Amino acid sequence: MEFKRGDIVSRNSYKNDIFFKIIEIDQEKEMASLKGIHVRLEADASLKDLNKVTEKELSLSKEKFTKTSRERVKKIFKQRTMSRRSLRNTIKSKESFFERPGKVLHLEGDQEYLEECLKVYENLNIEVKGWFVPEKRQPEVVEELLIKVRPDILVLTGHDAYIKGKNFLKVSSYRNSKYFIRATEIARRYEPGKDSLVIIAGACQSFYDKLLWVGANYAASPQRVLIHCLDPVFICEKIAYTPINETVNIQEAVRNTITGLEGIGGLETRGTFRLGFPKSPY
């Protein structure tokens, strides 16, 4: 079977459970470099192990992705409506207030994922500045972009993978964790306060423990599992819409993700949502 860059494939040795896009082919070694379509995973595979995904299979996968995303957004809006109602009930004034959820800077190592994430940010009414930045370049540009955007929340993500058989507690055992770790260190040097700049970092199977240690508030992946490409966005939403005088409910934030507790965890963190008063009539 012939393969080329851009082909959508699955791996026979993994029962064709995940769909990938081929990003590079080494014809001499008969190997392909792959990136997940809906999960933040990088992998290498023998061309002999690959199976081409049919148009029908891909279409069904995209339909499932869209349905899952819509259901999650619907759930979040339901939670937000209840939270706002509770907040408003505590305010005695009849004057109008206005709302300022936290602003997000998202550095994304996958152009297609960035586009998907930006759509969901927009649907969730979150102000965001997003840049496509390959994982290895994120440490180079993060401080400059933090100064430019001055966000409340920073997302550092893309693709990653644990190298099978290696030590779970060594940075060298992961494909891209070292870049997320270094970028987090630089961002935390820029703003040491974990409530002044909330950092979400990592991707599939990333070095969770080390990311939290160097300063991330939330990170992937506690159980070194695959995470959904939209999971960081759903974590962002919970932080962006939790009032600054409250800590984010970690369990609720993680439950709003598609992967769940095995994929993302974090530290107690204050929200970044602010009420303003009074609301201008103009």
C-alpha positions in Angstrom: 0.0 0.0 0.0 1.3 3.4 -1.0 1.3 6.3 1.5 2.0 10.0 1.2 2.1 13.1 3.5 -1.4 14.1 4.6 -2.9 10.6 4.4 -5.2 9.7 7.3 -4.2 6.4 8.8 -4.6 4.1 11.8 -2.2 1.5 13.2 -3.0 -2.2 12.9 -0.9 -3.1 15.9 -3.2 -0.9 18.1 -6.4 -2.3 16.6 -6.8 0.9 14.5 -8.1 2.7 17.6 -6.8 6.2 16.8 -6.8 8.1 13.5 -3.6 10.0 12.6 -2.3 12.2 9.8 1.0 11.4 8.2 3.3 14.4 8.6 6.6 12.9 7.4 7.7 9.7 5.6 11.2 8.2 5.7 11.1 5.9 2.6 14.5 4.5 3.3 13.5 3.3 6.8 9.9 2.7 5.8 8.7 4.7 8.7 6.1 7.5 9.1 5.8 10.3 11.6 2.2 10.7 12.8 0.0 13.2 14.7 -3.4 12.5 16.1 -6.5 13.8 14.4 -8.4 14.4 17.7 -5.9 13.5 20.4 -2.7 15.3 21.2 -0.4 12.4 20.4 2.8 12.1 18.3 3.9 8.7 17.1 6.3 6.9 14.7 5.1 3.8 12.9 6.3 1.3 10.3 4.6 1.8 7.0 3.7 -1.9 7.1 1.7 -1.3 10.3 -0.5 1.5 8.7 -4.0 1.2 7.4 -5.6 3.9 5.3 -8.8 5.4 6.8 -11.7 5.5 4.4 -13.7 8.6 3.8 -16.7 7.1 5.5 -14.7 6.2 8.6 -13.2 9.7 8.7 -16.6 11.3 8.3 -18.1 9.3 11.2 -15.1 10.2 13.3 -15.6 13.9 12.6 -19.3 13.7 13.3 -18.5 12.0 16.7 -16.0 14.8 17.5 -18.4 17.5 16.7 -21.2 15.9 18.7 -19.0 15.4 21.7 -17.8 19.0 21.5 -21.3 20.4 21.3 -22.6 18.3 24.2 -19.7 19.6 26.3 -20.3 23.2 25.4 -24.1 22.8 26.2 -23.2 21.3 29.6 -20.8 24.2 30.3 -23.4 26.9 29.4 -25.9 25.2 31.7 -23.4 25.3 34.6 -22.6 28.9 33.8 -26.2 30.0 33.8 -26.7 28.5 37.2 -23.5 30.1 38.6 -24.5 33.5 37.2 -28.0 33.2 38.8 -26.4 32.4 42.1 -24.0 35.3 41.8 -26.7 37.8 40.9 -28.8 36.7 43.8 -26.0 37.8 46.2 -26.0 41.3 44.7 -28.6 43.7 46.3 -28.1 46.6 44.0 -30.5 47.2 41.1 -27.8 48.9 39.1 -26.4 47.1 36.1 -23.1 45.2 36.3 -20.9 44.1 33.5 -18.7 41.0 33.2 -15.0 40.5 32.4 -14.0 36.8 32.1 -10.3 36.0 32.1 -8.3 36.6 28.8 -6.4 33.7 27.3 -3.1 33.4 25.4 -3.0 30.0 23.7 0.3 28.7 22.1 -0.6 25.7 20.0 1.8 23.3 18.3 -0.8 22.1 15.7 -2.4 24.6 13.3 -5.5 22.5 12.8 -6.0 22.1 16.5 -5.6 25.9 17.0 -8.4 26.5 14.5 -10.7 24.1 16.3 -9.9 25.5 19.7 -10.5 29.1 18.5 -14.0 28.2 17.3 -14.8 26.7 20.8 -13.3 29.7 22.6 -15.6 31.9 20.5 -18.6 29.7 21.2 -17.8 30.0 25.0 -17.5 33.8 24.8 -13.8 33.8 25.9 -11.4 36.4 24.7 -8.4 34.7 23.3 -5.2 35.4 21.3 -4.0 32.2 19.7 -0.7 31.5 17.9 0.5 28.4 16.0 3.9 27.8 17.6 5.6 24.4 17.1 6.4 22.9 20.5 10.1 23.3 20.4 9.7 27.1 19.7 7.3 27.8 22.5 10.1 28.6 25.0 11.6 31.0 22.5 8.5 33.1 22.1 6.4 32.8 25.3 7.8 35.7 27.2 7.5 38.1 24.2 3.8 37.1 23.7 3.0 37.4 27.4 4.3 40.9 27.4 2.3 41.7 24.2 -1.0 40.1 25.3 -0.9 40.3 29.1 -3.3 37.4 29.6 -4.9 36.0 32.7 -4.5 32.4 31.4 -1.7 30.9 29.4 -2.1 27.6 27.5 1.0 25.7 26.2 0.1 22.7 24.2 0.4 20.7 21.0 1.5 17.0 20.7 3.5 14.8 23.0 4.1 11.1 23.8 5.7 9.0 26.5 8.5 6.8 25.0 7.5 3.2 25.9 9.7 1.4 28.3 11.4 4.6 29.6 11.5 6.0 33.2 8.2 7.9 33.8 10.1 10.4 36.0 12.7 11.6 33.5 12.2 14.4 31.0 14.0 12.5 28.3 11.3 9.9 28.4 8.9 12.2 26.6 8.9 13.6 23.1 8.0 17.2 23.7 7.5 17.6 27.5 10.9 19.4 27.8 9.6 22.2 25.6 6.4 22.6 27.6 8.4 22.5 30.9 10.9 25.1 29.7 8.1 27.4 28.4 6.3 27.1 31.7 9.5 28.0 33.6 10.0 31.1 31.5 6.3 32.1 31.9 6.5 31.6 35.7 9.7 33.7 35.8 7.7 36.4 34.0 4.8 36.1 36.5 5.5 34.1 39.7 2.0 34.4 41.1 -0.1 31.3 40.3 -3.3 33.4 40.7 -2.0 36.3 38.6 -1.1 34.1 35.6 -2.8 30.7 35.4 -0.8 28.2 33.3 -2.2 25.1 31.6 0.5 23.0 29.9 1.1 19.6 28.3 -0.4 17.2 25.8 -0.9 13.5 25.4 1.1 11.5 28.0 3.1 14.6 29.1 5.3 14.7 32.2 2.5 15.9 34.5 4.5 15.9 37.8 7.3 18.0 36.4 5.0 20.5 34.7 3.2 21.2 38.0 6.6 21.3 39.8 8.0 24.1 37.6 4.8 26.2 37.8 1.8 25.0 35.9 -1.6 25.3 37.6 -3.0 22.5 35.4 -1.2 19.9 33.4 -1.4 16.7 31.4 -1.3 13.8 31.9 -1.6 12.3 35.5 -2.0 8.7 34.1 0.1 9.3 30.9 -3.0 8.8 28.8 -4.2 10.5 25.5 -6.1 13.8 25.9 -8.7 15.3 23.6 -7.6 18.3 21.6 -10.3 20.5 23.2 -9.6 19.6 26.9 -7.4 22.6 27.6 -10.2 24.9 26.3 -12.7 23.4 28.7 -10.3 23.9 31.6 -9.8 27.5 30.5 -13.5 28.1 30.5 -13.9 27.1 34.1 -11.0 29.3 35.2 -12.2 32.3 33.0 -15.7 32.2 34.5 -14.9 31.5 38.1 -15.0 34.7 40.2 -11.6 36.0 41.5 -12.8 35.7 45.1 -13.4 31.9 44.7 -11.1 29.0 44.0 -11.8 26.9 40.9 -13.5 23.6 41.7 -10.8 21.3 40.4 -13.0 18.3 40.2 -15.7 20.2 38.3 -13.2 21.7 35.9 -11.8 18.2 35.1 -15.2 16.7 34.7 -15.9 19.3 32.0 -13.1 17.9 29.9 -13.6 15.0 27.5 -10.7 12.9 28.8 -11.4 13.3 32.5 -9.3 12.8 35.6 -6.7 10.5 34.0 -5.9 13.1 31.4 -5.7 16.5 33.3 -5.2 17.5 36.9 -4.0 20.6 38.7 -3.6 22.7 41.8 -6.0 24.9 43.8 -6.3 28.1 41.8 -8.4 31.3 42.0 -10.7 32.2 39.1 -10.2 35.1 36.8 -13.8 36.3 36.3 -14.6 39.9 37.4 -17.8 41.9 37.8 -17.6 45.6 36.8 -19.9 48.4 38.0 -21.7 50.4 36.8 -22.4 49.3 33.2 -22.1 52.1 30.7 -25.2 52.9 28.6 -23.0 53.5 25.6 
